[in-house]
């Protein structure tokens, strides 16, 4: 009688209890064993199955004992399952289910018993035997395709390091500086061997072939579809991948994982709208707890410093508000219907969960791993290198340590200004931030303590990194902001935003390519939207146009966004930032900011900017050439009226070339002072009826050399002896 191994683990078999065994009608022990399994009593089931073996030598009983032992907790019991699988197969060699479960078991052994180097090869042999018995057995093709896919991932962009890096030579640098490993240094010092390109190609084509066969033999094998789509994504054949995963979505419209893969593939194909729709659909199909984890828990990584600072008083509601404000603030293009920064986050989280998840007893999600944290914080690296595990071939007597040294499997991620290393010490796919001390028998292949760098420095000094990815190219947009007191409500401030649209030379002769979508947005200090203006502008006759808008707001530190989409190539200009709004609402003497213009005239024109009956054509570029008119416009507030009901003030104008301490004093032509065409005599001393005069004049800089200049205007109220000043910069090109 075979020994009974008592297993306390209670589990539910995923395969049908009635689908795989041959009928032995008078074997009541076997049937009693099945009934015990249905009641989750594995101990009783083992007793009955062993009786069945003693009495009938039932191959199904061998098989079910193997399944029970396979699911035990102790490895010594798990290893016993092999003999029962073999006994079952020996008695029914053509039973493909016996062989299939045995092959899965061998794959499992390969994970838990790394010293067993033959298990995986034996599993592959079993899958091939299954195909010989039943050429239409789709699961066997799928497993072969999956194993080759894993080989492809392991070898793709991988190298073999052949020397040990001198770690001590980096000791004189700061942590962050030490993390910045230049490409040439890595190529020279690590002495990479060229990636096994032929092996990689072979693995790709074999994986593709097996997965396509799995689909061909069973069109409902959705795991094969998903793996094939990921294979194509890894090989940068994203269109093929999207086509494959779209079939899964058609067959399984409620499977959110397929939409996550679709989102990643659309994103890599630069279809941001398609990607965003896929992620929104995936989120709508997720269970509530998983959706919360995806949308909120993953963002805590980016806000960890702020959360730590406020943890004593932070409520769930406050955290949700903090996250919502974070996404509003980070949205790089408000003109679109979706948030590109949020989309990037979705891609990073989905990729982490699909690629980096650790499926062990703890079931760690991909975003919770060290590689997941790095990806969520800093995005996809510019370059990613894998170093395969190897053992030092030097004789033990030639080393200080007599034990063989294993250099562990390593990944190196290169970013613009730093480099991160990850190690998989036990080949479980559980990559950790690299540390320098791995014990006596293991050594790292990366010379920096990434764990220390991230935890002590990077998380604080560089909590995240994001470069917007738009459908079209980025282009420069000349723009300017100028602040004035609001004419009707002096407690409010007007922000005049001017920008210049320019048709590219290649589109100048095509009228259909002269359309621009513009957007101007303002959010207050709490990220509440208070101003939004969207326009579609067609430059039918001209190839250039200056546009101006005025935002009325309270003095605060707000958030301004100016955006333009050029329809000819979907090019984007996007400028976002905080803006400190000046307070002109007091009774002090104040001067507005200076607005540079190409033309200023009395009267209210239908186009351009109008400030209290004065028409202005701003020059947002602040660049002027020799024959360009150069006007300055500004406003003075709260001059004191004298006993003669006139103001008395002095204007001091200083022009200084930046980089040159010499002050250039020159009398400049004055076109006008005041509104409605009213003029006063040019003098250092002015007298006017207005407490709040508008002042504009034209500068003649034809005799000045080219360069950048600072223009400062200082107003002195001769009645009260108070003064105020304002300044701006311009570029003069002679």
DODOPA-571496 format. One record per residue: residue in three letters; y, x, z of N, C-alpha, C in turn. Coordinates in steps of 0.2 Angstrom, whole numbers, plus 5000, padded with zeros to 4 digits. Atoms other than C-alpha are relative to their C-alpha. Layout:
ALAYXZYXZYXZ;...
% end
This chain:
UNK499450045000500050005000500650045000;UNK499449965000501750074996500449985006;UNK499650014994502950105010500649954999;UNK499550055001504249975013500650035003;UNK499449974998506050035014500549945002;UNK499550064997507149915025500750024998;UNK499349995002508849895018500449945003;UNK499650054997510149805028500649974996;UNK499450035005511449785014499849944997;UNK500150075003511549605009500450004993;UNK499650005007512049584990499749944996;UNK500250065005511949454976499950044994;UNK500249975007511049514960500549964995;UNK499650035005512149484945499649984994;UNK500450025006510749464933499649945002;UNK500450064999509749304932499350025003;UNK500649994997508249294943499449984996;UNK500650035004507149204930500050034993;UNK499949995007507649294914499650074998;UNK500349945002506749464915499350015001;UNK500749984998505049454923499549964995;UNK500550035003503449414914499649955005;UNK500250054996502549264920499350025003;UNK500649994997501149294933499949945005;UNK499950064997500849114938499749995007;UNK500350014994499749134953500350065005;UNK499749954996500849274961500549965005;UNK499650044995501549174976500550055004;UNK499649954997502149334984500750024997;UNK499449985004503349374970500549945000;UNK499650065000504049194970500350005007;UNK499750004993504349204989500550065001;UNK499549945000505249374987500649984996;UNK499450025003506349294974500449955004;UNK499750044996506749154986500450035006;UNK499749964995507149275000500650034997;UNK499449975003508349364988500649954999;UNK499550065001509249194984500349995007;UNK499850014994509449185003500350065003;UNK499749934998510149365004499650035006;UNK500549974995508649415015499650064996;UNK500349955004508249585007499450035004;UNK500649984996507049635021499449964999;UNK500650055001505949485019499850014992;UNK500250005007506049505000499650064999;UNK500449945001505449685001499349995002;UNK500750014998503949635011499649964995;UNK500450045004503449494999499950044993;UNK500149965007503749614983499450055001;UNK500549954999502649744991499349975000;UNK500650045000501249614994499849984993;UNK500150025007501449564976499750064996;UNK500349945003501149744971499350025002;UNK500749994998499649764982499549954997;UNK500550055002498849604976499950004992;UNK500050015007499349594958500350064995;UNK499649955004500249754953500549984995;UNK499550045004501649644947500650054998;UNK499549955002502849754936500749975002;UNK499450034998504249624941500250025007;UNK499949994993504049664959500250075001;UNK499749935000504249854956500750004998;UNK499350005003505849814946500449975006;UNK499650034995506549704960500150045006;UNK500049954994506149834974500550054997;UNK499649945002507049964963500849975000;UNK499350034999508649844962500250005007;UNK499850004993508649824980500150075003;UNK499949934998508450004984500750034997;UNK499449985004509850044971500649985004;UNK499450024997511049944981500050025008;UNK500049984993510650024998500650055001;UNK499449964998512050125007499850085001;UNK500249934999511050285011499750034994;UNK500249975006510750404997499250014999;UNK500749985000508950455002499649934998;UNK500450065002508450265000500249994993;UNK499850015007509450254984499550044995;UNK500449965005508450394976499349984999;UNK500750035000506750304980500049954994;UNK500150055005507250174967499850034994;UNK500349975006506850294953499349994999;UNK500750015001505050284956499849934999;UNK500250075002504950094956500249984993;UNK499850025007505950084940499550034995;UNK500549975004504750204932499349965000;UNK500650045000503250104938500049944996;UNK499950065004503949944931500050014993;UNK500049995007504250024914499350024998;UNK500749985002502550104914499649944999;UNK500550065000501749934916500349964994;UNK499750045006502949854903500550044996;UNK499649955004503549984891500549974996;UNK499650035005504349864879500649955004;UNK499650044996505349774893500750035000;UNK499449975000507149814888500549995006;UNK499650014994507949744903499850055006;UNK500249954996506849854914500450074999;UNK499749945002507450004904500850005001;UNK499350014999509249944904500350015007;UNK499849994993509449934923499850075002;UNK500149934998508550094925500550054997;UNK499549965003509750174913500750005004;UNK499450014996511250104923499950035007;UNK500149964993510450174939500050074999;UNK499949935001510350344931500750024999;UNK499349995000512150334927500350005007;UNK499850014993512450284945499850075004;UNK500249944997511450434951500550064998;UNK499649945002512550554940500650005004;UNK499450004996514050494950499950025007;UNK500149994992513350504968499650075001;UNK500449944999512150654965500250054994;UNK499749965006513250784955499550064999;UNK500449945001511850914958499449984995;UNK500550025005510650804947500350004993;UNK499749995006511150864930499649974994;UNK500450035005509850774921500049924999;UNK500050074999510150594926500449974994;UNK499650035006511450564912499650004994;UNK500349995006510450634899499449954999;UNK500550055000508950524904500249934999;UNK499750075001510050374904500149994993;UNK499950005007510550414886499349994996;UNK500650005003508750434882499749925000;UNK500250064999508350264889500349954995;UNK499650055005509750174879499750014993;UNK500349995007509050254863499349974999;UNK500750035000507250194868500149924999;UNK499950085000507950014870500249984993;UNK499850015007508750024853499450004995;UNK500650005004507050074845499649945001;UNK500450064998506249924854500349944997;UNK499650065002507649804850500650024997;UNK499449975003508949864837500649955001;UNK499450044999510049714841500249995007;UNK499950014993510149744860500750035001;UNK499349985000512049754861500250045006;UNK499849964994512249814879499850085000;UNK500249925000511349984875500550034995;UNK499549975005512550014860500750015004;UNK499450004996513949974872500050065005;UNK500049954995513450094886500050074996;UNK500049945004513150234873500750024997;UNK499349995002514850204866500550025006;UNK499649994994515650204883499950075003;UNK500149944998514850364888500350054995;UNK499649955005515450454872500749995001;UNK499350014998517150374876500250045005;UNK499849964994517150464893500050074998;UNK500049935003516650624884500650024996;UNK499449995004518050604872500650015005;UNK499450004996519350574886499950075004;UNK500049944996518650724896500150064996;UNK499949945004518750844881500650004996;UNK499450015004520250774872500650045004;UNK499549964997521750894875499850045006;UNK500249964994520750994887499950084998;UNK500149935002520551184888499650035006;UNK500449964995519551314898500450065002;UNK499749944997520451434909499650065002;UNK500549955000519751604909500250065005;UNK499849954995520751694923500349975005;UNK499750034994521451664940500750025000;UNK499349994999523351644942500250035006;UNK499749974994524251754954500549955004;UNK499650054997524951624966500650035004;UNK499549974995525951744977500650014996;UNK499449985004527151794963500549945000;UNK499650055000527951624964500449995007;UNK499850024994528351634982500850015002;UNK499349994999530151684981500549944997;UNK499650055003530751524972500049945005;UNK500050064997531251354979499449964998;UNK500550055002529951214979500049984993;UNK499850035006530751134964500050054994;UNK500049945006531051294954499350024999;UNK500749985001529251344957499649954996;UNK500450055004528651184949500250004993;UNK499850005007529651214933499750064997;UNK500449945004528351314923500149994993;UNK499850005007528951354906499450004996;UNK500550005005527851324891499750074998;UNK500249945002527751504886499650035006;UNK500349974994527251554904499349975001;UNK500750035000525851424904499550034995;UNK500549975006525151484887499850075002;UNK500149934999525251664892499550015006;UNK500349994994524651654910499449975001;UNK500650045000523351524909499550024995;UNK500549985006522651594893499549954998;UNK500450055002522051434887499650014994;UNK500450005006520651424875500249944996;UNK499850065004520951304860499649955002;UNK500450064999520351134863499449994996;UNK500650015004518651094857500149944995;UNK499850065005519250994842499449974997;UNK500650035004517650974833499649965005;UNK500450044995516750914849500449935001;UNK499650064999518250794852499949954994;UNK500050055006518150724834499349975000;UNK500750035000516250704836499949955005;UNK500050054995516450614852500349944998;UNK499650065002517750494845499649964995;UNK500350035006516750454829499349975003;UNK500650034997515150424839500149945005;UNK499850064996515950314852500249944996;UNK499850065005516750214838499449974997;UNK500650035004515150194829499649965005;UNK500450044995514150134845500449945002;UNK499650064998515550014850500049954995;UNK500050045005515649944833499349974999;UNK500750025000513749924833499949955006;UNK500150054994513849834850500449944998;UNK499650065002515149714843499649964994;UNK500350025005514149694827499349965002;UNK500650034998512549644836500149955005;UNK499850064995513449534849500849994999;UNK499250015001515249474843500349985007;UNK499750024994515449414861500050055005;UNK500049944995515249584869500850025001;UNK499349994999517049584875500250075003;UNK499949934997516849744885500050054995;UNK500049955005516449834869500750004996;UNK499450015003518049764861500650045004;UNK499549974996519149824876499950085000;UNK500149935000518349994877500250034993;UNK499949985006518550014858500850014999;UNK499250005001520449964859500350065004;UNK499849954996520650094873499950074997;UNK500249945004519750224862500650024995;UNK499549995006521050194848500650025003;UNK499449984996522450204861500050075001;UNK500149934998521850374867500150044994;UNK500049965006521750434849500649994996;UNK499450025003523450364845499949974994;UNK500150055005522750244833500249935002;UNK499850064996523750104841499949934996;UNK500050065004523749984826499349975000;UNK500750025000521849984826499849975007;UNK500150034993521849954845500249935001;UNK499750064999522949814844499649944996;UNK500450055004521949724830499449985004;UNK500650014996520349744841500249965006;UNK499950044994521149684857500249934999;UNK499850075002521949534848499449954999;UNK500650045001520149474844499849985007;UNK500250024994519749474862500449945003;UNK499650054998521249374866499949934997;UNK500150075004520849244853499349975003;UNK500650034997519049224861500149995007;UNK499950014993519649244879500749995002;UNK499350014999521349174880500350005007;UNK499850004993521349174899499850075004;UNK500249944997520849354902500650055000;UNK499349975000522449444908499950074999;UNK500049925001521749624907500150014992;UNK499949995007521649604888500850004998;UNK499350005001523549554888500350075003;UNK499849934998523849714898499950054995;UNK500149955005523049824885500449984994;UNK499650025005523949724872500750025001;UNK499349984998525649764881500150074999;UNK500049935001525249944881500050024993;UNK500049985007524849954863500649984996;UNK499350025004526349854857500550055002;UNK499549964997527449964868499950074996;UNK500149935004526650124859500249994993;UNK499850015006527050044843500749984999;UNK499350014999528850024848500249924999;UNK499850075000528749834848500149975007;UNK499950014993529549804865500049925001;UNK500050074999529749614862499249985001;UNK500750024999527849594859499750035006;UNK500349984994527449704873500249965006;UNK499750044995528549604885499649935000;UNK500350065001527749444879499350015003;UNK500649994997526049514883499950015007;UNK500049994993526449574900500249935004;UNK499850064997527249404904499449955000;UNK500650045000525649314899499550035005;UNK500549974995524549434909500249985007;UNK499850014994525649404924499949925002;UNK500150074999525549214922499249985001;UNK500750014999523649224922499750035006;UNK500249964994523449344937499949955006;UNK500050034993522849274954500750025003;UNK499349994997524449254965500050075004;UNK500049944996523949404976500050064995;UNK500049945005523649524961500750004997;UNK499350005003525249464953500550035005;UNK499549974995526249504969499950075000;UNK500249934999525349674970500350044994;UNK499749975007525849714951500750005000;UNK499350015001527649644952500450035006;UNK499649984994528149694970499850065003;UNK500249944996527049814979500150064996;UNK499949945004527149934965500750035000;UNK499349985000529049944966500250035006;UNK499949974993528949994984500050084999;UNK500049925001528550174977500750024998;UNK499449975002530250184969500549995005;UNK499550024995531150104984499850035007;UNK500249984994530250204997500550025005;UNK499549974995531750295004500449955003;UNK499650054998532750145005499749955005;UNK500450044995531350045013499950035007;UNK500149974994531050175026500750005004;UNK499450004997532950175030500149935003;UNK499850074997533049985033499349975003;UNK500650044998531249955039500049975007;UNK499950044993531849905057500249934999;UNK499750075001532749755050499849974993;UNK500150035007531949725033499549955000;UNK500550065001531149555030499750004993;UNK500350005007530049505015500549974996;UNK499550025004531549405009500550054998;UNK499649945001532649555010499750044995;UNK500349965005531449655001499949984993;UNK500050035006531249534987500750004996;UNK499350005003533149524985500150084998;UNK499949935002533149714985499750024993;UNK500449995006531849724971500449974994;UNK499750045005532749594961500750044998;UNK499449975002534449684962499850074997;UNK500249945003533549844958499950004992;UNK500150015007532949774941500649984996;UNK499350015003534649704937500450064999;UNK499649945001535449864940499750054995;UNK500449955004534149964930500049984993;UNK500150025007534149854914500550034996;UNK499549965005534849964900500349964995;UNK499750035006535149834887499949925002;UNK499950084998535749654893500049964994;UNK500050055006535849594875499349984998;UNK500750035001533949574874499849955005;UNK500350064996532949434881499650035006;UNK500549984995531949554892500450075003;UNK499749944996532349704904499550064998;UNK500449955003531749864895499850055006;UNK500349954994531649964912499449965003;UNK500650044997530549824919499450004996;UNK500649995005529449834903499750075001;UNK500249934999529350024906499550005006;UNK500450014993528749984924499349974999;UNK500650035001527449864918499550044996;UNK500549955004526749994905499750055005;UNK500249954995526650124919499549975004;UNK500550034995525750014931499449984997;UNK500650025004524549934918499650064998;UNK500349935002524150114912499650035006;UNK500349974994523850174929499449965003;UNK500650044998522750034934499450004996;UNK500550005005521750044918499650075000;UNK500349935001521550234918499850045006;UNK500149964994521650294936499749975006;UNK500450044995520750164946499450045003;UNK500649974997519450234958499549945002;UNK500550054999517950114958499550025005;UNK500549984995517150164974500049955006;UNK500050054995516850074991500749985002;UNK499350014998518750084994500449964994;UNK499750035006519150014976500850015000;UNK499349985000520850104975500349994993;UNK499750025006521950034962500450064997;UNK499749945003522650154949500750025002;UNK499449984998524450144954500150035007;UNK500049974993523950194972499850075000;UNK500349935000523250354967500650054999;UNK499549965001524250514965500350014993;UNK499850005007524250514947500449944998;UNK499750065001524750334947500850005003;UNK499349994997526250374959500550044995;UNK499649965004526850514947500249964993;UNK499850035006526750404932500549945001;UNK499550064998527650254940500750035001;UNK499349974998529050374946500350034994;UNK499749955005529250494931499849984993;UNK500250025007528350404916499550054997;UNK500549965004527250484903500250074999;UNK499749935001527350674903500150024993;UNK499949975007527950774888499450034998;UNK500649975002526350864888499550005006;UNK500650014995524650844897499450044998;UNK500649965001523350974899499549995005;UNK500550004995521650964906499650065000;UNK500449944999520751114913499349985003;UNK500750024998518851094914499750045006;UNK500349974995517851144929499650064998;UNK500549955001517051314929499950045006;UNK500249964995516251444940500150074999;UNK499949935001516751624942499450044999;UNK500649975002515551724933499950075003;UNK500049944997515951884943499450005005;UNK500649994995514451954953500349995007;UNK499850014993514651904972500250075003;UNK499849934997514752094977500650024998;UNK499449985003516252114966500649965003;UNK499550044997517251984976500050015008;UNK500050004993517851974994499649955003;UNK500450064998517051804996499350014996;UNK500649995003515151824993499749944997;UNK500250065003514951644988500349984993;UNK499750025007515151574970500649965001;UNK499350045000516951504967500049964994;UNK500050055005517051344958500849984999;UNK499350025002518751314949500049934998;UNK500150075001518951134950500449974994;UNK499850035006519351014936500849985002;UNK499350004999521251004934500449974995;UNK499550025005522650914925500750025002;UNK499349974999524350984922500549954996;UNK499550055003525850864918500650044999;UNK499449975001527350944910500649954999;UNK499450045001529050854912500650054998;UNK499549965002530750914907500250065005;UNK499749954995531251004923499550015006;UNK500549984995529651014933499349994997;UNK500750005002527751024932499649985006;UNK500450024995526450934942499250024998;UNK500749985001524650984945499549955004;UNK500550054996523150864950499350034999;UNK500749985000521350914955499549955001;UNK500550044999519750824954499450045003;UNK500449954997518750924967499349994999;UNK500750025000517150824967499849964994;UNK500250035006517150764949499949925001;UNK500050074999517450584955500549964996;UNK499450025004518950554944500649985006;UNK499550014995519950544961500550065000;UNK499549955000521350664956500550005005;UNK499549994995522450724970500550054998;UNK499549955001524050814970499750075002;UNK500349944999523650994969500250045007;UNK499849964994523551094985499650074999;UNK500249935002523251284986499350025004;UNK500649994996521851285000499549954999;UNK500650055001520251194994499450035004;UNK500649974996519051295006499850064997;UNK500349935002517951445003499750004994;UNK500450005007516951384988500449974995;UNK499750035006518251294978500750035000;UNK499449975002519851354970500449964995;UNK499650045005521351274961500150044994;UNK499849975006521751314943500850004999;UNK499250015000523651274946500350045005;UNK499749964995524751394955500549975005;UNK499550034995525851274964499749955004;UNK500250054995525651164979500449934998;UNK499650075003526150994970500049965006;UNK499950044994525750904986500650015004;UNK499449984996527050994996500649994996;UNK499450015004528350984981500149935000;UNK499950085001528150794979500249975007;UNK499850034994528150754997500650025004;UNK499449974996529450875004500650004996;UNK499449995004530650874989500149954995;UNK499950045006530350774973500149935002;UNK499950074998530250604982500749995002;UNK499350014997531950634990500550024994;UNK499549985005532850724976500049974993;UNK500150035007532150644961499549945001;UNK500550064999531350474966499749974994;UNK500350045006531150414948500450044994;UNK499749975006531550464930499849954995;UNK500150055005531750344915500550024994;UNK499649995006532450374897499949944996;UNK500150065003532750204889499750014993;UNK500350005006531650174874500149934996;UNK499850065004532350054861499750004993;UNK500350005007531849994844500350044995;UNK499649955004533150094835500350065003;UNK499749944997534050254837500649995005;UNK499350014996535450284850500550034996;UNK499449975003537150314843500649995005;UNK499450004995538850354851500549954998;UNK499550055001540150224853500650025003;UNK499449994997541950264856500249945004;UNK499850054996542550164871500550025005;UNK499649994994543850154885500149945004;UNK499850064995544250054900500750025003;UNK499349994998546050034906500149945005;UNK499950064995546549934922500749995001;UNK499350034998548049824925500049955005;UNK500050054996548649704937500049934996;UNK500050065003548249524932500749975000;UNK499450035000549749434926500249945004;UNK499950074997549549264934499850015007;UNK500350004993548549314950500050085002;UNK499949934999549149484957499550035005;UNK500649984996547649494969499450024996;UNK500649985004546549514954500250064995;UNK499949945004546349664942499749984993;UNK500350015007546149654923499750074998;UNK500349945003544949784915500049994993;UNK500050015007545349804897499550054997;UNK500649965003543749864888500150004992;UNK499949995007544049934870499550044997;UNK500549965003542750004858500149994993;UNK500050005007542650054840499450004996;UNK500650005004541349994828500150044994;UNK500049955006540950114814499449994996;UNK500650015004539850074799499850074998;UNK500249935002538750234795500150004992;UNK499949995007539150314778499549974996;UNK500550035005537450264771500049934999;UNK499950075001537850084774500649974998;UNK499350025002539650084769500149954994;UNK499950045006539350004752499649945000;UNK500450065000538149874757500349955006;UNK499750044995538949724765499549975005;UNK500550034996537349654772499850055006;UNK500249954995537149814783500650015005;UNK499449994996538849784792500049965006;UNK500050044995538349674806499850035007;UNK500149984993538449714825499949955005;UNK500050044994537949624840500350045006;UNK499749974994539049664855499949965006;UNK500150044994538949624873500450045005;UNK499649974994540149654888499849965006;UNK500350044994539449614905500350045006;UNK499749984993540149634923499649975005;UNK500350034994539149614939500450035006;UNK499649984994540049624956499650055004;UNK500349954996539549744970499349985002;UNK500750034997538049624975499649994994;UNK500450015007537449624956500049934998;UNK499950075002538049444954500350004993;UNK499650005006538549414936500649965000;UNK499450034999540349374935500449994993;UNK499750005007540749404916499550024995;UNK500549995006539749394900500349984994;UNK499750025007540349404882499550034995;UNK500449985006539149414867500349984994;UNK499750015007539849424849499550034995;UNK500349985006539149444832500650024995;UNK499549985004540349544821499850034994;UNK500249975006540249574803500650034997;UNK499549975003541349704795499950004992;UNK500150015007541449634778500450044996;UNK499549975004543049714771500150075003;UNK499949934997543249864783499350035002;UNK500649974997542049994789500150025007;UNK499949984994542850014805500449955004;UNK499650064997543549894818500050025008;UNK499949994993544249914836500049935003;UNK500150064996543749774848500350015007;UNK499850004993544549734865499949945003;UNK500150064996544149614879500350025007;UNK499849994993544849584896499649975005;UNK500450034994543849554912500550005006;UNK499650014994544749484927499550005006;UNK500549994994543949534944500450025006;UNK499749984993544349564962499950085000;UNK500049924999544649754967499450015004;UNK500649984997542949824972499750054996;UNK500449965004541549934966499549964996;UNK500450055004540749834952499650044995;UNK500449975005539549864938500149984993;UNK499850015007540049874920499550024995;UNK500549995005538949864905500349984993;UNK499850015007539549884886499450024996;UNK500649995004538149864873500249984993;UNK499950025007538149864854499350014997;UNK500649995004536649834843500250004992;UNK499850005007536849894825499449974996;UNK500550045003535849774814499750044994;UNK500349975006535549894799499450045002;UNK500649964998534350004809499849995007;UNK500250024993534249914826500250065005;UNK499749954996535250064833500349975006;UNK499850034993535850044851500550055003;UNK499549974996537450104860500049965007;UNK500150034993537250064879500350045005;UNK499749974994538450114893500049965006;UNK500050034994538150064910500250045006;UNK499849964995538950124926500449965005;UNK499650034995539850084942500750014998;UNK499349995001541750064941500449975006;UNK499650024994542950064955500649974998;UNK499450045003544249934952500650015005;UNK499449984996545949974958500349935003;UNK499750054996546949864970500850004998;UNK499350005001548649814963500449945004;UNK499850064997548849664974500550015006;UNK499649994994549949744988500850004997;UNK499350005002551849764988500250074999;UNK499849935001551849954986500150014992;UNK499949985007552450034970499450034997;UNK500649995003551050044958500150014993;UNK500049995008550750114940499349984998;UNK500750025003549350044929499750074997;UNK500349945004548150164920500450004993;UNK499650005007548850224903499549984995;UNK500450025006548150144887500350044994;UNK499949975006548150254872499949954994;UNK500050055006548550164855500250034994;UNK499849985006548850184837500649964997;UNK499450045002550150044836500149955006;UNK499850054995551149944848500649964997;UNK499450045003552349804843500149945004;UNK499850064997553349664851499749944997;UNK500350065003552549494849499349995001;UNK500650024998550949404850499649994993;UNK500450005006549749444835499349975002;UNK500650035000548149354832499450055001;UNK500549954999547149514832500250055005;UNK499949944996546949664844500249975007;UNK499950014993547549664862500749985001;UNK499350034998549049564869500150015007;UNK499850004993549849604886500749975000;UNK499350034998551249484890500550014994;UNK499650005006551949464872500150074997;UNK500049945004551649644867499350014997;UNK500749995004550249674854499950085000;UNK500249934999549249834856499450014996;UNK500649985004547949914844499850075004;UNK500249944997547050034856499650054996;UNK500449955003546250194851499550025006;UNK500549984995544650204862499750075000;UNK500249935000544150374856500450055003;UNK499549954997545750454863500050064996;UNK500049955004545650564848500649994995;UNK499450015004547250584837500050064995;UNK499849955005547550684821500750014998;UNK499349995001549150754814500449944998;UNK499650055002549750604805499849935003;UNK500150064996549050474817500549985005;UNK499650024995550250374827499750005007;UNK500350004994550050404845500549975005;UNK499650044995550750274858499650015007;UNK500250014993550650264876500349945003;UNK499850064997550650104886499850005007;UNK500250004993550750074904500549955003;UNK499650054996551449944917500250035007;UNK499849984993552449974933500149945004;UNK500050064995552349854948500450015006;UNK499750004994553449814962500650055001;UNK499449964999555049914958500549955004;UNK499550044996556449864970500749994996;UNK499350025003558049774964500550025004;UNK499449984997559649844969500549945001;UNK499650064999561149744975500349984993;UNK499850035007561649734956499549974996;UNK500650035003559949654953499750044994;UNK500349955004559449804943499550055003;UNK500449954997558049924946500350074998;UNK499849945002558350104946499450055001;UNK500649964999556850224943500150064995;UNK500149945005556450394935499350014998;UNK500749995003555050424923500050084999;UNK500149935002554350604923499350004996;UNK500649995004553150644909499850074999;UNK500349945001552050794909499450014996;UNK500549995004550950854896499750075001;UNK500349944998549750994900499350014996;UNK500749995004548351074889499550025005;UNK500549994996546751074898499750074999;UNK500249935001546251254901500550055000;UNK499449965001547951314900500549985006;UNK499650014994549051324916500749984998;UNK499350015003550651314905500249934999;UNK499850075000551551144907500550004993;UNK499650015006552251094890500549955001;UNK499550054999553951014892500349994994;UNK499750025006554650924877500249935000;UNK499750075001555750774874499649974995;UNK500450045005554750644865500449944998;UNK499650065003555350504854499749945004;UNK500250074996555350334863500249954995;UNK499950065005555150184852500349945004;UNK499750064996555450054866499850005007;UNK500250014993555450014884500149925002;UNK499950074999555149834890499749964995;UNK500350045004554549684882500549964995;UNK499650045005555149574867500550044997;UNK499549955004556049724859500550025004;UNK499449984996557249754873499950085001;UNK500049935000557749934873500550035005;UNK499549974996558650054885500150074998;UNK499849945002559450214883499550055003;UNK500549944998558250374884500450045005;UNK499749964995558650454900499450015005;UNK500549994995557650524915500149955005;UNK499950054995558450384925500149934996;UNK500150065003558050204920500349945004;UNK499750064996558950034925499849944995;UNK500250065004558149874920500049945005;UNK500050074996558149684925499349995003;UNK500750024999556249684927499750045006;UNK500349964995555349734943499350024998;UNK500649985002553749744934500050024992;UNK499949995007554149824917499450024996;UNK500549985004552949854903500350064996;UNK499649955004553350024895499550034995;UNK500449975005552750094879500450054996;UNK499649955004553250244868499550044996;UNK500449965005552650354854500150075001;UNK499949934999552350534856499950044993;UNK500049965006552650664843499750075002;UNK500349944998551450804845499850054994;UNK500249975007551450874827500150085001;UNK499949934999552051044834499550035005;UNK500549974995550651064847499450024997;UNK500649985003549051154844499449965002;UNK500650044998547351074844499750015006;UNK500449994993546451044860500049935004;UNK500050064995546250924875500650015004;UNK499450004996547750874884500049955006;UNK499950044994548150794901500749975000;UNK499450045000549550664901500149975006;UNK499950034994550350624917500749965000;UNK499350034999551750494921500149995007;UNK499950024993552550484938500749965000;UNK499550055000553750344942500350015007;UNK499749994994555050374956500549945001;UNK499550064999555950214963500650035004;UNK499549974997557650284966500349965006;UNK499750054995558150134977499650015007;UNK500450004993556650154990499750075001;UNK500249935000556250334986499250005000;UNK500750005001554450284983499850024993;UNK500249985007553350354969499349984999;UNK500750015002551750324960499950044993;UNK500149965006550850414946499349984997;UNK500750015004549450394933500050054995;UNK500149955005548650504920499449984996;UNK500650015004547450514906499950064996;UNK500149945005546750634893499949984993;UNK500050015007546850644875499850064996;UNK500249945004546150754861500550004994;UNK499550005006547450814848499750054995;UNK500349965006546750884831500550014995;UNK499449995005548150964821499850004993;
% end
